[in-house]
Amino acid sequence: MMNSAKRQRDPAGDKVGTICRALRRAIIEQALEPGAKLPEDALGERFGVSRTIARQALGQLAAEGLVELRRNRIAVVATPSWQEARNTFDVRMALEALIVRQLSGQLTKAQLAELQAHVDQEDAARDGPDAVSIRLATEFHILLAQMTSSPILIRYVSEVAYRCCLTLSTFSRPHSSECAINEHRAIIDALAKGRTEEVMQMMHHHLDAVASRALVAPTKPRSKDLLDILAPYADEPAAKTKPAPKQQRSAA
C-alpha cells in the first residue's frame, strides 16, 4: 500500500501525465500534424522537465499509437494507416462489448450523472471543430472503461480508442456529431436499466456506424518521384496539349 501511495504522489509521474495529456489533445485536435517532430529537448524546455521525463511521455504516447519512435531517439506524430483503421475498429468493438456487459445494471447514480455530464459537454461542442467533437466522443468511451476499475480493460480500450481517434481526425469527412451524441445517451439509458444484450448490440452498432460515417475510401497513393509525376505529361503529344483555363491556373 505504501509503494502504491508513493507512486501516486510521484512528481515525475505527474509530469509525464501532464505532457501526455497536452500532446494527446494537440495531436487529436490536429494542432500537431502527422509526421511533426517531437524533440525531447524542446518538450523538456516547454514543460520544465528533463529529457528523461519527456522520453517517458513519448513512450507512453507511442504505446497508444499516437507517436512513432524512430532511430536516434527521434519521435514524430504518428501517421495512421487507413488500411488498418477498419481492423482497429473491429478490435475496439470487441473490447467495448466487454465494457458494457460488465457495467450493465451496475452503475451508481453518481457514475450515471458523470456520463450524462460528459455527453452534455459533447453536445455543447457540437458546433465547434470536428476534431474537438471526436476527442470528446472518444473520452466518453474511455470514461466507460475507467468505470470498470479493470486496469487491463482501461489500458487496452484507451490505447485502441486513441488510435481510432487519430484515424478519425485524419481521415474523417464532415458529418453530424448529433448521431453519436444521441447514441451515447441511448447507451447510458440501456446501461442504467440493465439491458445487457441490448446495450452490447447498441455499442457494436454505434462503433460500426462511427467508422462508416467518418472513414472515407483511401485515395490512391501519389508518387513523390519527380520523373514519375512528369511522365504522363512528357509523353503526351504536343498537338494534344491545350492551355489550362485561366480560372484553373489561378486556383492552382
C-alpha positions, 0 to 999 in steps of 0.5 A, a space after each residue: 500500500 505504501 509503494 502504491 501511495 508513493 507512486 501516486 504522489 510521484 512528481 515525475 509521474 505527474 509530469 509525464 501525465 501532464 505532457 501526455 495529456 497536452 500532446 494527446 489533445 494537440 495531436 487529436 485536435 490536429 494542432 500537431 500534424 502527422 509526421 511533426 517532430 517531437 524533440 525531447 529537448 524542446 518538450 523538456 524546455 516547454 514543460 520544465 522537465 528533463 529529457 528523461 521525463 519527456 522520453 517517458 511521455 513519448 513512450 507512453 504516447 507511442 504505446 497508444 499509437 499516437 507517436 512513432 519512435 524512430 532511430 536516434 531517439 527521434 519521435 514524430 506524430 504518428 501517421 495512421 494507416 487507413 488500411 488498418 483503421 477498419 481492423 482497429 475498429 473491429 478490435 475496439 468493438 470487441 473490447 467495448 462489448 466487454 465494457 458494457 456487459 460488465 457495467 450493465 445494471 451496475 452503475 451508481 447514480 453518481 457514475 450515471 450523472 458523470 456520463 450524462 455530464 460528459 455527453 452534455 459537454 459533447 453536445 455543447 461542442 457540437 458546433 465547434 471543430 470536428 476534431 474537438 467533437 471526436 476527442 470528446 466522443 472518444 473520452 466518453 468511451 474511455 470514461 466507460 472503461 475507467 468505470 470498470 476499475 479493470 486496469 487491463 480493460 482501461 489500458 487496452 480500450 484507451 490505447 485502441 480508442 486513441 488510435 481510432 481517434 487519430 484515424 478519425 481526425 485524419 481521415 474523417 469527412 464532415 458529418 453530424 456529431 448529433 448521431 453519436 451524441 444521441 447514441 451515447 445517451 441511448 447507451 447510458 439509458 440501456 446501461 442504467 436499466 440493465 439491458 445487457 444484450 441490448 446495450 452490447 448490440 447498441 455499442 457494436 452498432 454505434 462503433 460500426 456506424 462511427 467508422 462508416 460515417 467518418 472513414 472515407 475510401 483511401 485515395 490512391 497513393 501519389 508518387 513523390 518521384 519527380 520523373 514519375 509525376 512528369 511522365 504522363 505529361 512528357 509523353 503526351 503529344 504536343 498537338 494534344 496539349 491545350 492551355 489550362 483555363 485561366 480560372 484553373 491556373 489561378 486556383 492552382 
